[in-house]
């Protein structure tokens, strides 16, 4: 494959907008599930998500960028070992599944500050005396 020259696909807005329902599905299934303050309505997208430093609109934009990456990496000539083709939508779906999983794992770890609101302030700031 290194000998073959990979052609870069020119993306249009329609290419990305075609996957907008898939982006919203991942926001609904992953983001709203992890944050009580997350809402999927368009006018509620700027509410901060806990200590993550992101909003729903930030995550929405990140997932749209990942759709672009998936579309750029999609090879319509690819065949599996069994000789089957892979649909573009299946490829994008799997790419978003992997990226959302990585993003949620990173954003919801307690050591990065998420979930410490219910702890005592002294414990959170490591100011307890252990004498």
C-alpha positions as CSV (number, residue, x, y, z in Angstrom):
1,X,0.0,0.0,0.0
2,X,3.0,2.3,0.5
3,X,3.5,2.3,-3.3
4,X,0.0,3.4,-4.0
5,X,-0.5,7.2,-3.9
6,X,-3.5,8.0,-1.6
7,X,-5.8,10.5,-3.1
8,X,-7.3,13.1,-0.7
9,X,-11.0,13.5,-0.9
10,X,-12.4,17.0,-1.2
11,X,-15.0,17.4,1.5
12,X,-18.1,19.6,1.2
13,X,-20.5,20.8,3.8
14,X,-23.1,18.3,2.6
15,X,-20.7,15.4,3.2
16,X,-20.3,16.4,6.9
17,X,-24.0,17.4,7.4
18,X,-25.1,14.0,6.1
19,X,-23.6,12.6,9.4
20,X,-25.1,15.2,11.7
21,X,-27.8,12.8,13.0
22,X,-24.9,10.4,13.9
23,X,-23.1,13.2,15.8
24,X,-26.3,14.0,17.7
25,X,-26.8,10.3,18.5
26,X,-23.3,10.1,20.1
27,X,-24.0,13.4,22.1
28,X,-27.3,12.0,23.3
29,X,-25.9,8.6,24.2
30,X,-22.5,9.5,25.7
31,X,-22.4,13.2,26.7
32,X,-25.9,13.6,28.1
33,X,-25.6,10.3,30.0
34,X,-22.4,11.6,31.8
35,X,-23.5,15.1,32.7
36,X,-26.8,16.1,34.2
37,X,-26.4,19.7,32.9
38,X,-26.0,18.6,29.3
39,X,-29.0,19.3,27.0
40,X,-29.3,18.5,23.3
41,X,-31.3,21.5,22.4
42,X,-29.5,24.1,20.3
43,X,-29.9,27.0,22.7
44,X,-28.6,25.0,25.7
45,X,-25.3,24.1,24.0
46,X,-23.1,26.6,25.8
47,X,-23.6,25.3,29.3
48,X,-20.3,24.1,30.8
49,X,-20.0,20.4,31.5
50,X,-18.7,20.0,35.0
51,X,-14.9,20.5,35.4
52,X,-14.2,19.3,31.8
53,X,-13.8,22.8,30.5
54,X,-16.0,21.9,27.5
55,X,-19.6,22.6,26.5
56,X,-21.9,20.5,24.4
57,X,-21.2,22.7,21.4
58,X,-17.5,22.1,21.9
59,X,-18.0,18.4,21.8
60,X,-20.4,18.7,18.9
61,X,-17.7,20.6,16.9
62,X,-15.1,18.0,17.9
63,X,-17.2,15.2,16.6
64,X,-17.8,17.1,13.3
65,X,-14.1,17.3,12.9
66,X,-13.8,13.6,13.6
67,X,-16.4,13.0,10.8
68,X,-14.0,14.9,8.5
69,X,-11.1,12.8,9.6
70,X,-13.1,9.6,9.0
71,X,-14.2,10.7,5.6
72,X,-10.6,11.6,4.6
73,X,-9.4,8.2,5.8
74,X,-12.2,6.2,4.2
75,X,-11.0,4.0,1.3
76,X,-13.8,2.9,-1.0
77,X,-11.6,0.2,-2.6
78,X,-10.7,-1.5,0.7
79,X,-11.7,-5.1,1.0
80,X,-11.8,-7.2,4.2
81,X,-10.0,-10.6,4.4
82,X,-13.2,-12.2,3.3
83,X,-13.4,-9.9,0.3
84,X,-16.3,-7.8,1.5
85,X,-16.5,-4.0,1.1
86,X,-17.1,-1.5,3.9
87,X,-19.8,1.1,3.7
88,X,-18.8,4.7,4.3
89,X,-21.5,5.1,7.0
90,X,-20.3,2.0,8.8
91,X,-16.7,3.3,8.7
92,X,-17.7,6.7,10.0
93,X,-19.9,5.1,12.7
94,X,-17.0,3.0,14.0
95,X,-14.6,5.9,13.9
96,X,-16.9,8.1,16.0
97,X,-17.6,5.2,18.4
98,X,-13.8,4.9,19.0
99,X,-13.3,8.6,19.3
100,X,-16.2,9.3,21.6
101,X,-15.0,6.4,23.9
102,X,-11.6,7.9,24.1
103,X,-13.0,11.4,24.7
104,X,-15.4,10.3,27.5
105,X,-12.7,8.2,29.1
106,X,-10.4,11.2,29.2
107,X,-13.0,13.8,30.3
108,X,-14.7,11.8,33.1
109,X,-11.6,10.6,35.0
110,X,-11.6,11.8,38.6
111,X,-7.9,12.7,38.6
112,X,-8.6,15.3,35.9
113,X,-11.0,17.1,38.1
114,X,-14.3,15.6,37.1
115,X,-16.5,14.3,39.9
116,X,-14.8,16.1,42.7
117,X,-17.7,18.4,43.4
118,X,-19.1,15.9,45.9
119,X,-15.9,15.5,47.9
120,X,-14.9,17.7,50.8
121,X,-13.1,20.8,49.7
122,X,-10.1,20.1,51.9
123,X,-9.7,16.6,50.4
124,X,-10.0,18.0,46.9
125,X,-7.3,20.6,47.6
126,X,-5.1,18.1,49.5
127,X,-5.1,20.4,52.6
128,X,-6.0,17.8,55.2
129,X,-3.7,17.3,58.2
130,X,-2.7,13.7,58.6
131,X,-1.2,14.1,62.0
